[in-house]
Amino acid sequence: MSTVGVRQLNRWTLARQMLLERAELDVVTAIERLAGMQAQYSPSPYIGLWSRLQGFVRDELESAVMEERVVKATLMRVTLHLVSARDFVPYRVAAPIPSQVFVNTTRFLQEIDVDVAAVHSRILADLREQPLTRLELMALARRLVPAELPDWAAWGTVALCGRLIPVPEGARFGQFSGVKYRVAPQAEHDTLEAFRHIISAYLSAFGPASRADLSQWSGQQINVLTPALNSLELLTFRSDDGRTLLDLPDAPRPDEDGAVPVRFLPKWDNLLLAYQRRERVLPEELRKTVIRKNGDVLPTFLVDGVVAGTWEAPLRGKAIMKLTALQSIPSQVRREIEAEGERLLAWLRPETERREIGWTAA
């Protein structure tokens, strides 16, 4: 079994993430190659594609979501992602169930003789008539369960459906509120094949990776993934710290000495969330600064392929980007960061010619 170091893992991962050089791909294919893109902050997938694709423009992704070639849904880790319509069914079948809180809610409702299936059926029937906001769904569920029950019990009946996705408008750049929900497409697929599909997609986008990494990314327990893993022909590597890493036989593994350009990542970029051990791109000493206790993942910039700082650029008001270094950065590299930041800010705020880039203290 070959041993692979952190720097090698970094370069192999960046190649698959299209961060060594921007790729010439359509947005649907790019999202498939990235094994989906986390999307609870609506601008994030757009910024992520800007950093990865040559000449990416916002309308390309907006057109894809409005034409339903790309779907926004709650999938890996029970979080919102964009996936292609072609990939939606296996991702939906392989997605983890809602949190244990909602599972317990169903059990509780059944114990007091609430017909949860009937509640679900009524909600889905109403949604087939027209999309509804979260508040409207809550009000509907509220009328379908006993009045003395708390609101969380009513919402649990909705959340447990596993059949709701936002309307296409919910995936547009800058869509932050008032999102409506609809019934998701039917998701019938062989379960083993669905897991094989998402494992292959994950390793293609993030490998080599450990079983624990795969579990972290998917939100599934490793014992659920094991039958599909055992059915795939995979290579194995050993990391410097002794972990066994799995990979696809034909995945790219470029030389570790190649130069890496400065790249900007959005909030909640999957590159920082797809591993239990993140040191290939996020130094351990920076993890708690970048990934907050409440689950927020700050927007970051990479220097030599590794997180070196964070950035902030409001979408309204003054067009200002604030850069924060989280490690010592030479002046020449700072200028490279500023230049890439200026390009991103111009893309984010094309409506104004007055833009500023500045550094703040960590």
C-alpha positions as CSV (number, residue, x, y, z in Angstrom):
1,M,0.0,0.0,0.0
2,S,1.5,3.3,-1.1
3,T,1.9,6.1,1.5
4,V,0.6,9.6,0.6
5,G,1.5,12.8,2.3
6,V,-0.6,15.9,3.0
7,R,0.9,17.9,0.2
8,Q,0.1,15.1,-2.3
9,L,-3.4,14.9,-1.0
10,N,-3.8,18.6,-1.4
11,R,-2.8,18.6,-5.0
12,W,-4.8,15.6,-5.9
13,T,-7.9,17.1,-4.3
14,L,-7.4,20.6,-5.9
15,A,-7.1,19.0,-9.3
16,R,-10.5,17.2,-8.9
17,Q,-12.0,20.4,-7.4
18,M,-11.0,22.4,-10.5
19,L,-8.9,24.7,-8.3
20,L,-5.5,24.1,-9.9
21,E,-6.8,25.7,-13.1
22,R,-10.3,26.8,-14.1
23,A,-12.1,24.3,-16.2
24,E,-14.0,24.7,-19.5
25,L,-17.3,23.0,-18.5
26,D,-21.0,23.7,-18.5
27,V,-22.5,24.3,-15.1
28,V,-24.5,21.0,-14.9
29,T,-21.4,18.9,-15.6
30,A,-19.3,20.9,-13.2
31,I,-21.8,20.4,-10.4
32,E,-21.8,16.6,-11.1
33,R,-18.0,16.5,-11.0
34,L,-18.1,18.4,-7.6
35,A,-20.6,15.8,-6.2
36,G,-23.1,18.6,-5.6
37,M,-22.6,22.0,-4.1
38,Q,-23.8,23.1,-0.6
39,A,-26.4,25.8,-1.1
40,Q,-28.1,27.0,2.1
41,Y,-26.5,30.4,1.4
42,S,-27.8,31.0,-2.1
43,P,-24.7,32.9,-3.5
44,S,-22.3,30.2,-2.5
45,P,-22.6,27.8,-5.5
46,Y,-22.3,30.8,-7.8
47,I,-19.1,32.0,-6.2
48,G,-17.8,28.4,-6.0
49,L,-18.3,28.0,-9.8
50,W,-16.7,31.4,-10.5
51,S,-13.5,30.1,-8.8
52,R,-13.6,26.9,-10.8
53,L,-14.9,27.6,-14.3
54,Q,-13.5,29.7,-17.1
55,G,-15.7,32.7,-17.8
56,F,-18.5,31.7,-15.5
57,V,-21.5,34.1,-15.5
58,R,-24.4,34.1,-13.1
59,D,-27.0,33.6,-15.7
60,E,-25.6,30.1,-16.6
61,L,-26.5,28.7,-13.2
62,E,-29.7,30.6,-12.9
63,S,-30.9,29.3,-16.2
64,A,-30.0,25.8,-15.2
65,V,-32.0,26.0,-12.0
66,M,-35.0,27.7,-13.6
67,E,-35.0,25.1,-16.4
68,E,-34.7,22.4,-13.7
69,R,-31.5,20.9,-15.1
70,V,-30.1,21.6,-11.6
71,V,-32.2,20.9,-8.5
72,K,-31.9,22.3,-5.0
73,A,-32.8,19.8,-2.2
74,T,-31.9,18.7,1.3
75,L,-29.5,15.8,0.7
76,M,-26.0,15.2,2.2
77,R,-25.7,15.9,5.9
78,V,-29.4,16.9,5.8
79,T,-28.3,20.2,4.3
80,L,-29.4,22.0,1.1
81,H,-27.3,21.2,-2.0
82,L,-27.5,21.7,-5.7
83,V,-27.3,18.6,-7.8
84,S,-28.0,17.9,-11.4
85,A,-31.5,16.7,-12.3
86,R,-29.7,13.6,-13.7
87,D,-28.2,12.9,-10.3
88,F,-31.1,13.8,-8.1
89,V,-32.7,10.4,-7.7
90,P,-29.6,8.5,-6.4
91,Y,-28.6,11.4,-4.2
92,R,-32.1,11.5,-2.7
93,V,-32.3,7.7,-2.2
94,A,-28.9,7.7,-0.5
95,A,-29.6,10.8,1.7
96,P,-29.8,10.4,5.4
97,I,-33.1,10.6,7.2
98,P,-34.0,13.8,9.0
99,S,-32.6,14.4,12.4
100,Q,-33.5,12.2,15.3
101,V,-35.7,15.0,16.7
102,F,-38.1,14.6,13.8
103,V,-37.9,10.8,14.0
104,N,-38.9,11.0,17.6
105,T,-41.7,13.4,16.7
106,T,-43.3,10.8,14.4
107,R,-43.1,8.2,17.1
108,F,-44.6,10.6,19.6
109,L,-47.5,11.5,17.3
110,Q,-48.2,7.9,16.5
111,E,-48.4,7.1,20.2
112,I,-51.1,9.6,20.7
113,D,-53.0,8.3,17.7
114,V,-52.2,11.0,15.2
115,D,-52.3,9.5,11.7
116,V,-49.0,10.9,10.5
117,A,-49.4,9.3,7.0
118,A,-52.7,11.1,6.6
119,V,-51.1,14.4,7.6
120,H,-48.3,13.8,5.1
121,S,-50.8,12.9,2.4
122,R,-52.8,16.1,3.0
123,I,-49.7,18.3,2.9
124,L,-48.5,16.7,-0.3
125,A,-51.9,17.1,-1.9
126,D,-52.0,20.8,-1.1
127,L,-48.4,21.2,-2.4
128,R,-49.4,19.6,-5.7
129,E,-52.0,22.4,-6.0
130,Q,-49.5,25.2,-5.4
131,P,-46.1,25.7,-3.7
132,L,-46.2,26.9,-0.1
133,T,-43.8,28.9,2.1
134,R,-42.5,27.4,5.3
135,L,-45.0,29.5,7.4
136,E,-47.8,28.3,5.2
137,L,-46.7,24.7,5.6
138,M,-46.5,25.2,9.4
139,A,-50.0,26.7,9.5
140,L,-51.4,23.8,7.4
141,A,-49.7,21.2,9.7
142,R,-50.9,23.1,12.7
143,R,-54.5,22.5,11.6
144,L,-53.9,18.8,11.1
145,V,-52.5,17.9,14.5
146,P,-54.2,18.3,18.0
147,A,-54.3,22.0,19.0
148,E,-52.6,21.2,22.4
149,L,-49.4,20.0,20.7
150,P,-46.5,22.4,20.4
151,D,-45.4,24.0,17.1
152,W,-42.4,21.7,16.8
153,A,-44.7,18.7,16.6
154,A,-46.6,20.3,13.7
155,W,-43.4,21.2,11.9
156,G,-42.0,17.7,12.4
157,T,-44.8,16.2,10.4
158,V,-43.7,18.4,7.4
159,A,-40.0,17.9,7.8
160,L,-40.3,14.2,8.0
161,C,-42.1,13.9,4.7
162,G,-38.7,13.9,2.9
163,R,-40.6,14.8,-0.2
164,L,-40.3,18.6,-0.2
165,I,-37.8,20.7,-2.2
166,P,-37.7,24.5,-2.9
167,V,-39.2,25.8,-6.1
168,P,-36.5,26.7,-8.7
169,E,-36.5,30.4,-7.7
170,G,-35.2,29.3,-4.3
171,A,-31.8,28.6,-5.9
172,R,-31.3,32.0,-7.6
173,F,-28.4,34.2,-6.6
174,G,-29.3,36.3,-3.5
175,Q,-32.6,34.5,-2.7
176,F,-32.7,34.7,1.1
177,S,-36.3,34.7,2.2
178,G,-39.8,33.9,1.1
179,V,-38.8,30.6,-0.4
180,K,-41.7,28.3,-1.4
181,Y,-41.6,24.5,-1.4
182,R,-43.0,21.9,-3.7
183,V,-43.2,18.1,-4.0
184,A,-39.9,16.6,-5.0
185,P,-39.7,14.3,-8.1
186,Q,-40.2,10.6,-7.4
187,A,-37.0,9.1,-6.1
188,E,-37.2,5.4,-6.8
189,H,-33.8,3.7,-7.3
190,D,-32.0,0.6,-6.2
191,T,-30.5,1.5,-2.9
192,L,-27.2,-0.3,-3.4
193,E,-26.7,1.3,-6.8
194,A,-27.6,4.7,-5.3
195,F,-24.9,4.4,-2.7
196,R,-22.4,3.1,-5.3
197,H,-23.2,6.2,-7.4
198,I,-22.7,8.8,-4.6
199,I,-19.5,7.0,-3.3
200,S,-18.0,7.1,-6.8
201,A,-19.0,10.8,-7.2
202,Y,-17.5,11.6,-3.8
203,L,-14.2,10.0,-4.4
204,S,-14.0,11.5,-7.9
205,A,-14.5,15.0,-6.3
206,F,-12.7,14.6,-3.0
207,G,-10.6,11.4,-2.9
208,P,-8.5,9.8,-1.7
209,A,-10.5,9.7,1.5
210,S,-11.1,7.5,4.5
211,R,-14.3,5.8,5.4
212,A,-14.8,8.3,8.2
213,D,-14.4,11.1,5.6
214,L,-17.0,9.6,3.4
215,S,-19.4,9.3,6.4
216,Q,-18.8,12.9,7.4
217,W,-19.6,14.1,3.8
218,S,-22.6,12.0,3.3
219,G,-24.1,12.2,6.8
220,Q,-24.6,8.4,6.7
221,Q,-23.2,5.9,9.3
222,I,-20.3,3.9,7.8
223,N,-22.1,0.6,8.3
224,V,-24.8,1.9,5.9
225,L,-22.1,2.6,3.3
226,T,-20.1,-0.5,3.7
227,P,-21.9,-2.9,1.4
228,A,-21.6,-0.4,-1.5
229,L,-18.0,0.3,-0.6
230,N,-17.2,-3.4,-0.7
231,S,-18.8,-3.8,-4.1
232,L,-16.5,-1.2,-5.7
233,E,-13.0,-1.8,-7.1
234,L,-11.0,0.8,-5.3
235,L,-7.3,1.6,-4.7
236,T,-6.0,2.1,-1.2
237,F,-3.4,4.4,0.1
238,R,-2.0,5.0,3.6
239,S,-1.8,8.5,4.9
240,D,1.2,9.9,6.9
241,D,-0.8,9.3,10.1
242,G,-1.7,5.7,9.3
243,R,-5.2,6.1,8.0
244,T,-6.4,3.9,5.1
245,L,-7.6,6.1,2.2
246,L,-9.8,4.9,-0.7
247,D,-9.7,6.1,-4.3
248,L,-10.9,5.4,-7.8
249,P,-8.4,3.7,-10.0
250,D,-8.6,6.3,-12.8
251,A,-8.7,9.5,-10.7
252,P,-6.2,12.2,-11.4
253,R,-3.1,12.3,-9.2
254,P,-0.9,15.2,-10.3
255,D,2.7,15.9,-9.1
256,E,2.8,17.6,-5.8
257,D,5.3,20.3,-6.9
258,G,3.0,22.2,-9.3
259,A,2.2,25.8,-8.6
260,V,-1.3,26.6,-7.2
261,P,-3.0,30.0,-7.9
262,V,-4.8,32.0,-5.2
263,R,-8.4,30.9,-5.0
264,F,-11.5,32.2,-3.2
265,L,-14.0,29.9,-1.6
266,P,-17.6,30.8,-0.6
267,K,-19.3,30.2,2.7
268,W,-19.9,26.5,3.4
269,D,-17.8,25.3,0.4
270,N,-17.9,21.5,0.4
271,L,-14.1,21.4,0.1
272,L,-13.9,22.4,3.8
273,L,-16.8,20.1,4.9
274,A,-16.1,16.9,3.0
275,Y,-13.7,15.3,5.4
276,Q,-13.5,14.3,9.0
277,R,-9.8,15.3,8.9
278,R,-9.4,18.5,6.9
279,E,-5.7,19.2,7.1
280,R,-5.2,18.7,3.4
281,V,-6.8,22.1,2.8
282,L,-7.5,23.5,6.3
283,P,-4.7,23.6,8.9
284,E,-6.0,22.1,12.2
285,E,-5.0,25.3,14.1
286,L,-7.3,27.3,11.9
287,R,-10.3,24.9,12.0
288,K,-12.2,26.5,14.9
289,T,-11.6,30.0,13.4
290,V,-13.0,29.0,10.0
291,I,-15.7,26.6,11.1
292,R,-17.7,28.1,13.9
293,K,-19.6,26.4,16.8
294,N,-22.9,27.2,15.2
295,G,-21.9,25.4,12.0
296,D,-21.1,28.5,10.0
297,V,-18.2,28.0,7.6
298,L,-16.6,31.3,6.7
299,P,-15.6,32.3,3.2
300,T,-11.9,31.7,2.7
301,F,-9.0,32.2,0.3
302,L,-6.4,29.6,-0.5
303,V,-2.6,30.3,-0.8
304,D,-0.6,27.4,-2.2
305,G,-3.8,25.4,-2.0
306,V,-4.4,25.8,1.8
307,V,-6.7,28.1,3.7
308,A,-4.7,31.2,4.6
309,G,-7.4,33.7,5.4
310,T,-11.0,34.8,5.2
311,W,-12.9,37.4,3.2
312,E,-16.1,39.3,3.4
313,A,-18.0,41.3,0.7
314,P,-21.6,42.5,1.3
315,L,-23.9,42.2,-1.7
316,R,-25.5,45.6,-0.9
317,G,-24.2,49.0,0.1
318,K,-20.6,49.9,-0.5
319,A,-18.7,47.5,-2.7
320,I,-16.0,46.7,-0.2
321,M,-14.1,43.4,0.3
322,K,-12.4,42.9,3.6
323,L,-9.5,40.4,3.7
324,T,-8.2,38.8,6.9
325,A,-5.0,36.9,7.0
326,L,-4.9,33.9,9.4
327,Q,-1.2,33.3,8.9
328,S,1.9,35.3,7.9
329,I,1.6,36.2,4.1
330,P,4.4,37.8,2.1
331,S,3.7,41.1,0.4
332,Q,3.9,39.6,-3.1
333,V,1.4,37.0,-2.2
334,R,-0.9,39.6,-0.6
335,R,-0.9,41.5,-4.0
336,E,-1.9,38.2,-5.7
337,I,-4.8,37.8,-3.2
338,E,-5.8,41.4,-3.7
339,A,-5.9,41.0,-7.5
340,E,-8.0,37.9,-7.3
341,G,-10.2,39.6,-4.7
342,E,-10.7,42.6,-7.1
343,R,-11.8,40.2,-9.9
344,L,-14.3,38.5,-7.6
345,L,-15.6,41.8,-6.3
346,A,-16.1,43.1,-9.8
347,W,-18.0,39.9,-10.6
348,L,-20.1,40.2,-7.4
349,R,-20.9,43.9,-7.8
350,P,-20.9,44.7,-11.5
351,E,-23.4,47.5,-10.9
352,T,-20.8,49.8,-9.4
353,E,-17.4,51.0,-10.5
354,R,-16.3,52.1,-7.0
355,R,-14.9,49.1,-5.3
356,E,-12.4,48.8,-2.4
357,I,-10.2,46.0,-1.1
358,G,-8.7,46.2,2.4
359,W,-7.1,44.1,5.1
360,T,-8.4,43.7,8.6
361,A,-6.7,42.3,11.7
362,A,-7.5,38.7,12.6
